[in-house]
Amino acid sequence: MVVSTGMVRESVFKYAWFFFELLVKSMAQYVHNMDKQDIPRRSRFSDRFKDDITTIVNVVTSEVAALLVKPQKESEQAEKINISLAFFLYDLLSLMDRGFVFNLIKHYCNQLSNKLNTLPTLISMRLEFLRILCSHEHYLNLNLFFLPSGSAPTSPSPSLSSQNSSSCSSFQDQKIANMFDLTADYRQQHFLTGLLFTELAAALDTEAEGISRVQRKAISAIHSLLSSHDLDKSCRKPEAKRKVAALYLPLIGIILDALPQLHDFTVSDGRGKGRTGTLDEEQEAANPISQNIALAIAGNQFNVLRTSGSSVSTVPYKQANILSPEITRCLLICFLWIMKNADQNLIKKWISDLPSVQLNRVLDLLFICVPAFEYKGKQSSDKVSTQVLQKSRDVKARLEEALLRGEGARGEMMRRCRMPAGNDRFPGLNENLRWKREQTHWRQANERLDKTKAEFDQEALLSGNLATEANLIILDMQENIIQACSAADCRDNLMGGVLKVLVNSLSCDQSTTFLTHCFASLRTLIVKFGDLLFEEEVEQCADICQRVLQHCSSSIDTTRIQACATLYLLMRYSFSSTSVRYPHWYQSQTLAAQPVFVLSLFSCQTTGCASSAAILQGL
């Protein structure tokens, strides 16, 4: 492999996997025969043998880089050699000193960077290489996930001055902030994960041609790792999950930086106040609640709404390539998994120390998460089942017609053989083209749509559980931000973003469990920030009133009770904050809103008056 030339060299690299396997098995047999299982890894093999291994890795890496600049056929050969080399180093992690193997991985990455100019190809090769290494059974231990990286040094003496105590607190805050960034210390301490995050950040920051496939590969690799951790029996304890989630905290900073590239589900679903034209007219026609009534409850004395888009904040973002909806969901699932399993005290401390600009980015991210995991229900599944059934019936009818007329595949092929140049049914085909079943008009229905009812029911159940879990995590994040707003002076800038996320949550199809917690959170928000809500955020308050009024007519008792209690609290705080300043105006507006509220309370009274009264007494 090192000294061979010509055809011998090509054959050796073509079957490199065989020689790597042979070398690994020989090393394992050597360790077993020499009884070196219990001695330190650094002493198992001689320095000369380590130099030979280093030479082999360098030669193979140079060959991979040389093949990548050649035609497509040679590039496929380079990918195979790259995979073989990755599995070789994967096996070496179980036999040799892991620090030595990490140096080989570092030299591999640096060598490829120096010899390749095409960034998508470079990132793709290194990602495939790292994906194999990260599938190691001791991946978490290799990344030193058990180290308490978030702990700050304590004071050596209780008699320190207040100045030293303040500097220690500032150092601790900076250390917590660094835990959410991909720093040099992180890449050194958590080597493999740091390399993977570096490739992900480079892929998301690149706008070269063909980078979409590379971005998909990077996000899928991280999503697969988190899925394996979640299914790992050794990581089921909350303490273990907190440590694993701490390992992936820098991913939060990468996702926030890539916020402009995420797919906007509010636009694709046609939801939001930025829509114009026919969609707005359809929404108004389908919505029986007048906007003036919502404004009356909100306390807007001018009945004027400011124009606003679907985004939460007005932070300027750079234009970049937009990720597909599937890849965006994978990235958002990773974000929510980390937020759920990480140390909540650490998350609260990080949020409280964030500037208002970064908090608005977090709110933007939560705003996108809400419609991304909206529950679609069984309607889509039943629709697909109907389509499959109808398609099967059409295929059966066409097949019966073909049999009755004496037609079929043989007749079609014979006619095409007699035609000199083309076919009216299949334009562009000539007599040399062989018959293909998928091009005939009796093609079978798509197999992937042919699912049983039990499978559709299972998918609907999983979708509902995922939607509830995701939205509860989003609600917890909003609670942390609200607490940060209470302790900070930037609540005027953040309250509008929090309210928009809540409005977006109430606009989507949600489970009864989530709506119960959402209405409770909304009532807490009204009690804490009632004055700010009805004075500065009148537009958002009107939207909330409109959504709450819609839920007052819900067919579910629990949802209707919670909505009526929230609506009552909104009107009570609206009266206390507005009637004093504008008594005559408020009296006229309340008369307009009173019929809707009375009907809502009457519908609530028929099914759950006692429960609603209990909720109101708790306020």
Order of alpha helices (4+ residues) and beta strands (2+ residues): alpha-alpha-alpha-alpha-alpha-alpha-alpha-alpha-alpha-alpha-alpha-alpha-alpha-alpha-alpha-alpha-alpha-alpha-alpha-alpha-alpha-alpha-alpha-alpha-alpha-alpha-alpha-alpha
